[in-house]
Amino acid sequence: MSEPKVLNFMGRRHWAAAFSITLLLISVVSLVVRGLNYGLDFTGGAQIEVGYEQPADVEQVRTILTDAGYRDVVVQYFGNNTDVLIRMQEDNNPNLGTDVLALLSQERNDVELRRNEYVGPQVGEELREKGGIGMLVALGLVMVYIALRFQFKFAVGAVAALIHDVIIVLGFFSVTQFAFDLTVLAAILAVIGYSLNDTIVVADRIRENFRTVRRDDSLYLVNLSLTQTLSRTIITSLTTLLVLIALGLFGGELIRAFSEALTVGVVIGTYSSIYVASNILLTMQLSKEDLMPPEKEKADQDEVPSWLADPEDDKP
């Protein structure tokens, strides 16, 4: 019987490693140089949403508020060109929304106040610190789980893939300077779960093939495992991406950042489960001996029992 066709994924593992290193370097450099564009959830300040009956001019709104003495004013469209979101670094003032509305009404009378929120800077700093700690704890627990369920080399590969995914998603938001808020942080934690699930499916198949296939070629066994799980990986990723694209297009501004972060995370997570985790397993020289269950200690079959060694004991 001819062997099934096995795709040579790992034949391009060196190119994949170079690609991953390039993305990581770009992400890290951008995070160090540019940082993240933290949203109101992390920086603190006021957020006001106003609506117009006719398309608004964000530059005009920004000029009006800046001339009025407001600090660090950021104005952008919120879903369409008649909804405007205003962020500014101001102290807690319950009447701020009313004051801003009065200023804007002097220029145009077709504006209405829809939302007025305030987040204190201490709360924002606490959210930022606890969010980072949450990601580190999640990665640590994942490593322990994979090491207990599979083997330590699988744990190293899985955690490396997760760190790879998180850094690249953060780098994407640093390069694009899209607002980084709590919804994006929640999306990154979801990316960890998604990528881990995909990696575990691949790892489980690798372990099974290393134990059952009568072949000692680690490269072949990893390629065989990736080929066998490819259809499942593609179907899962595509269906997830279709949902995320729909959310990004029709879900509105409130969840757009969430869908953007998850879309990038799903693409990178699918790539990393194939070319990062598996690549590290080969680099650490995974072998059949690593995955074989420990044999129980058996008595030496050639050892002569004591009752046969001295036949005089059996005489009546």
C-alpha positions, 0 to 999 in steps of 0.5 A: 500500500502506498503511503499517503501524501504528506505535505512538507511543511517543515521543509520551509521551517527556516524561512518561517523562522526568519519571517517570525523573527522579522515580525517580532523585531518590527513589533518590539521596536515599534512598541519601544519607540512608538508604544501603544495608543492607549484608549480612555480605559487606560489613560483616564479622561473624558469621552463624549459622543455627539451626533449630527443630522448632517455630516460633521467636520471633525477638524472643525470640532477639534479646533473649536474645543482646542480654542476653548482651552480643552487639553489633548483633544482627539476627535474622530468619526464613530461609525459614520460621518454624522457620529463624532467621538471626542476624547480629552484629558479633563478632570471629572466634571458632570457638566462637561458634556453639556458645556461641550454641546453648548460650544458646538451648538454655537457653530451648528444647531443640529448636534445632540449629546449622546454620551458623557463618560469619565475614567480616572487616571488611577483606575486606568493605570490599575487596569493596565497593570492588572491586564498585563499580569493577567496575560503573564499568569495565563501564559504560565498556567498554559505552560504548566498544563501542556507540560503535565498533559504532553511533555516539557518540549511541547510546553516550550513550543506552545508557550513560545507560540503564544508569546509570539502571537501576543507580541505580534498583535501588540505590535500591530496596534503599535504600528497602526496606532489604533486605540488600545482599550479593554476590548482589545485586551480581552481580544488578546486573551481570547487569542491566547485561548484560540491559539492554544486550542489549535496548538493542542490539536496539532500536539495531540496528533504529533504525540499519537503518530510518534507512538503508533507510526513505525518510523523514526524520522521526526521530520516526517512524523511532524509533517504527517501530523500537520497534514492530517490536521490541516483540513480541521485548521483551515475550516476552523480558521475560515469560519472564525474569520468570517464571523470576525469580518462580519463583526468588524463591518457591521458591529459598529465602533464599540467592537471594531477594535475587538474584531480587528485584534481577533482577526490578526490573532486568528491569522497569526495563531493559525500560522504559529501552531504550524510553523512556530510550535512544531518548529521548536519541537524539531529544534529541541530534537523531539524523539519517540523516546520522549513520548513513549510511556515509561516501562514498568520494571520487570523481574529478570526472566533469566533469574532462577527462583530460589526454590529451584536453586536449592532442590534439597528444600523440596524434599519431604 
